[in-house]
């Protein structure tokens, strides 16, 4: 399989559970930008099963706690693209977990404008 996410070694995992792992993004848009990645190769959010959905929530809370301690962000953007027309370019489910900080330039329309900037 040629999927980059399927080849990430466990020593790169910041945190993991039975169904997901989190890694630091190699092209972060803010300090602490991470990806939450499904261990099972599924295309997008809509292919996750109920057990994975529960584990997904759990790892997101755990990652937030880690990033809160490390960076003390004021807020978070959580983003996923489901399908090529939505901007998905890696067809292995992952969530961008992006800490946001007080005082940083913030688009007036929130995530809509922010996404335009990073695409």
C-alpha positions in Angstrom: 0.0 0.0 0.0 1.3 3.5 -0.9 -0.5 5.4 1.9 1.8 7.6 3.8 -0.4 7.4 6.9 -0.3 3.6 6.9 3.5 3.8 7.1 3.9 6.1 10.1 5.9 4.3 12.7 4.6 4.0 16.3 7.6 6.0 17.7 6.1 9.1 16.0 2.8 8.7 17.8 2.2 11.5 20.3 -0.7 9.5 21.8 -2.7 6.5 20.7 -5.6 4.2 21.5 -6.9 1.0 19.9 -8.3 2.8 16.8 -6.4 6.1 16.4 -3.1 7.8 16.9 -2.0 11.4 16.9 1.1 12.9 15.4 2.5 16.4 15.0 1.7 17.8 11.6 4.9 18.1 9.4 3.6 21.4 8.0 2.0 23.1 11.1 -0.1 26.2 10.6 0.1 27.0 14.4 2.2 25.7 17.3 1.0 22.3 18.3 -0.9 21.5 15.0 -1.5 17.7 15.1 -3.3 15.1 13.1 -5.5 12.4 14.5 -5.3 9.4 12.2 -7.3 6.2 12.0 -5.3 3.1 12.4 -7.6 1.2 10.0 -7.3 2.4 6.5 -10.6 4.1 5.8 -11.2 6.9 3.3 -13.0 9.4 5.6 -15.1 10.1 8.7 -18.2 8.4 7.2 -16.5 5.0 7.0 -15.7 4.9 10.8 -17.6 2.3 12.7 -19.3 2.9 16.1 -16.4 1.6 18.2 -14.0 3.9 16.2 -16.3 6.9 16.7 -16.2 6.4 20.5 -12.4 6.0 20.4 -12.1 9.0 18.1 -13.8 11.2 20.7 -11.6 9.8 23.5 -8.4 10.5 21.7 -9.5 14.0 20.8 -10.1 14.8 24.4 -6.8 13.2 25.4 -4.9 15.2 22.7 -6.6 18.4 23.8 -5.5 17.8 27.4 -1.9 17.3 26.2 -1.9 20.4 24.0 -3.5 22.4 26.7 -0.7 21.6 29.1 2.1 22.1 26.5 0.9 25.2 24.7 -2.0 26.7 26.6 -4.0 27.7 23.5 -7.2 29.8 23.8 -9.2 27.6 21.4 -9.0 25.0 18.7 -10.0 24.4 15.1 -10.9 20.8 14.2 -11.0 20.2 10.5 -11.5 17.3 8.2 -12.1 17.0 4.4 -14.3 14.2 3.2 -13.9 13.7 -0.5 -11.8 15.3 -3.2 -14.3 18.0 -3.9 -14.0 19.0 -0.2 -10.2 19.3 -0.6 -9.2 15.8 0.7 -5.9 14.9 -0.8 -4.8 12.0 1.4 -7.6 9.4 1.3 -7.0 7.9 4.8 -9.1 9.4 7.5 -7.4 12.1 9.5 -8.5 15.2 11.5 -6.5 18.4 11.7 -6.3 19.4 15.3 -5.2 23.1 15.3 -4.6 25.1 18.5 -5.5 28.8 18.3 -3.9 31.5 20.4 -5.0 34.8 21.8 -3.7 37.7 19.7 -3.0 35.8 16.5 -4.6 37.2 13.4 -7.9 35.5 13.1 -10.2 35.6 10.0 -13.4 37.5 10.5 -15.5 34.6 9.3 -13.7 31.9 11.4 -12.9 28.6 9.8 -14.3 29.5 6.4 -11.7 32.2 5.8 -9.0 30.2 7.5 -9.6 27.2 5.2 -9.2 29.5 2.2 -5.8 30.6 3.5 -4.4 27.1 3.9 -5.8 25.5 0.7 
